[in-house]
Amino acid sequence: MCRNILTLFNFEPLATEEEVQAAALQFVRKISGCNKPSRANEAAFDAAVGAVARAARTLLHSLKTASPPRNREHEARRAHARALKRSRRNPAEHEAARARGARREGS
């Protein structure tokens, strides 16, 4: 569930609001143990996502580093190469699995 939370600090360009919200949502899903809350828990779930997103934004704006910003595209290519190496699939099968996962995340 929360494997997809990405590092958001020290990238160029800076993390977008959508990335912060997505990370907050994944975090709350992980600690609550549910992908979608029941109607009874929806308000608490949404409030938790908002609170985590606010805390994440505060953290990102407060952190300091001497390291140069990392390039998102370069890091994405490196992560993709690591995933290919980990998997025993051929590249075409890996791409198909990634596409299925992206469709699932978008729904």
Summary of the structure (lengths in Angstrom):
residues: 107
radius of gyration: 16.2
end to end distance: 14.6
largest distance: 45.9
contacts: 224
relative contact order: 0.12
helix: 66%
strand: 4%
